[in-house]
């Protein structure tokens, strides 16, 4: 049987490592555990990742690529931009409140931990979070243009405030092990966008 293509092996390592990192954090997961879970030899790991730090960068880049692709899909659905924004945040709430594979946010889990450990990983987090805010701001601008959101909104300021609110709510929901902080974030989102609570 032929060996899988190099990109498949690299992606396989990233795929199996992400749940470990979500559960334990970056520093608590050792290389031996990653290798054992992925069932790849040590040489394969270093072939694709020059160091554990480079591996951490790749995991975060893959996480944000997936998140941004899902975000793009949700924010380009048919309908008014306000409805698409609320749909995105409903998806966030469902993913954070559930028990499934998407029920944790890697930016929340690793953000505080790795920013003081690795400048390169911090930079990946910064780029990823900036991309999320930019997409939210574009959708808010679209809502102002289509009349579904108030014209007076400062799109970037509101987008940044909403993202900060949801990151904080995700962390508080994790601490409290309940979804109430996420419900509060949803109510605040509607208020910040000038929408009725049933939109």
Secondary structure, DSSP 8 states (H G I E B T S, - for coil): -----HHHHHHHHHHHHHHHHHHH-TTTS-HHHHHHHHT--HHHHHHH-SSHHHHHHHHHHHHHHHHHHHHHHHHTSSS-HHHHHHHHHHHHHHHHHSSSTTSS-HHHHHHHHHHTT-HHHHHHHHHHHHHHHHHHHHHHHHHHHHTSS-TT--HHHHHHHHHHHHHHHHHHHHHHTSSHHHHHHHHHHHHHTT--TT-
